[in-house]
Amino acid sequence: CSRVEGGKTALHVACELVRPECLLLLLGHGASPCLHDCAGNTPLDLLLQQIWESPASNLCTKLLLLDSLLLFMPTGFHFAMKQQLREDQQPWQDLLGGSRYQWLAGFAPFSLFVRSMQVLIGSISREHFPEALDGLPLPHFLKPLDLKLKS
């Protein structure tokens, strides 16, 4: 991935601009959520900072971005905001919801559903992403609605 101002990757920019469709396409085509910008922040750090600083602005869309990142994050992923999550537990739980908070703070493993989706999405070749999402071997009611990129 090429970088822009501040050493940000396209994933950083998609999070900053709150563009879930761009983020999902980038992740599906192999962009790494683990890369840091010049300030040492991952795209997840930037997104969490935005949620913390302006929770009333586009929270649902920011949580959609967060959910998309979770589907592509490796186990044991390290990010700078983790300590703040642990120090300010209740406000973060209120913002993110209990499960997301527990996963990100490292207090609980991802749910079986999230792990299963990570494996299924990981099995899709980059050339066939996002079209192959429709072919995932799941009943329609279990497919995350937000994985489908509507035109």
C-alpha positions in Angstrom: 0.0 0.0 0.0 1.3 3.4 -0.8 1.2 6.0 2.0 -0.1 9.6 2.1 0.5 12.5 4.4 1.7 11.4 7.9 2.6 8.0 6.7 -1.0 6.9 6.6 -2.1 4.0 4.5 -5.3 3.9 2.5 -6.9 2.0 5.5 -6.0 4.9 7.8 -7.6 7.3 5.4 -10.8 5.1 5.0 -11.1 5.2 8.8 -10.5 8.9 9.1 -13.1 9.6 6.4 -15.5 7.1 7.9 -15.9 5.1 4.6 -16.9 1.5 5.4 -17.2 0.5 1.8 -13.7 1.6 1.0 -12.3 -0.1 4.2 -14.0 -3.4 3.4 -12.7 -3.4 -0.2 -9.2 -2.5 0.9 -9.2 -5.2 3.6 -10.7 -7.8 1.2 -8.0 -7.1 -1.3 -5.2 -7.7 1.2 -4.5 -4.3 2.9 -3.0 -4.9 6.3 -4.8 -3.5 9.4 -1.5 -3.9 11.3 0.5 -1.1 9.6 1.3 2.0 11.7 1.4 5.6 10.5 4.2 8.0 11.5 2.6 8.6 14.9 2.6 4.9 15.6 -1.2 4.5 15.1 -2.9 1.6 13.3 -6.2 2.2 11.5 -7.9 0.8 14.6 -6.2 3.4 16.8 -7.4 6.2 14.6 -10.9 4.9 14.6 -11.0 4.5 18.3 -9.7 8.0 18.8 -12.5 9.3 16.6 -15.1 7.4 18.6 -13.7 8.7 21.8 -13.4 12.3 20.7 -16.7 12.7 19.0 -19.0 9.8 20.0 -22.2 11.5 18.7 -20.9 11.9 15.2 -21.6 8.9 12.9 -21.3 6.3 15.8 -23.2 3.6 13.9 -21.0 4.0 10.8 -17.8 4.0 13.0 -19.0 0.8 14.7 -19.5 -0.7 11.2 -15.9 0.2 10.4 -14.8 -1.3 13.7 -16.7 -4.5 13.0 -15.1 -4.7 9.5 -11.6 -4.3 11.0 -12.4 -7.1 13.6 -13.1 -9.5 10.7 -9.6 -9.0 9.3 -7.5 -8.5 12.5 -5.1 -11.3 13.4 -5.2 -12.8 16.9 -3.0 -11.0 19.4 -3.2 -7.7 17.4 -1.3 -4.9 19.2 -2.5 -1.3 19.1 -1.8 1.8 21.0 -5.3 2.5 22.3 -5.5 -0.8 24.2 -4.2 0.7 27.4 -6.8 3.5 27.3 -9.5 0.9 26.7 -8.5 -0.8 29.9 -8.1 2.3 32.0 -11.5 3.8 31.0 -13.6 0.7 31.0 -17.1 1.9 31.6 -17.1 4.8 29.0 -15.6 2.5 26.4 -18.1 -0.3 27.2 -20.9 2.3 26.7 -19.5 3.4 23.4 -18.5 0.1 21.9 -20.9 -2.3 23.5 -19.9 -5.1 25.9 -18.7 -7.7 23.4 -16.6 -5.4 21.3 -15.1 -3.8 24.3 -14.2 -7.2 25.9 -12.6 -8.4 22.6 -10.6 -5.2 22.0 -9.4 -4.8 25.6 -8.2 -8.4 25.6 -10.5 -9.6 28.3 -12.3 -12.2 26.1 -11.6 -14.0 22.9 -13.6 -13.2 19.8 -16.9 -14.9 19.6 -17.2 -18.2 17.7 -19.2 -16.2 15.1 -16.5 -13.6 14.6 -13.8 -16.3 14.4 -15.9 -18.3 11.9 -16.4 -15.2 9.8 -12.7 -14.5 9.9 -11.9 -18.0 8.6 -14.6 -17.8 5.9 -13.6 -14.4 4.7 -10.0 -15.5 4.7 -10.9 -18.3 2.4 -12.1 -15.9 -0.3 -9.4 -15.1 -2.9 -8.6 -11.4 -3.3 -9.6 -11.5 -7.0 -13.1 -12.5 -6.1 -13.7 -10.1 -3.3 -16.4 -8.8 -2.6 -18.5 -10.7 -5.1 -17.7 -14.0 -3.4 -19.3 -12.9 -0.1 -22.6 -13.9 -1.6 -21.3 -17.4 -2.0 -20.3 -17.9 1.7 -21.7 -21.2 3.0 -24.1 -19.6 5.5 -27.8 -19.2 5.6 -28.8 -15.6 4.5 -29.9 -14.7 8.1 -26.4 -15.4 9.5 -24.6 -13.3 6.9 -23.6 -9.9 8.3 -25.7 -7.5 6.4 -22.9 -5.0 6.4 -20.6 -7.3 4.4 -22.6 -6.7 1.3 -21.5 -3.6 -0.7 -24.6 -2.2 -2.2 -24.3 0.2 -5.1 
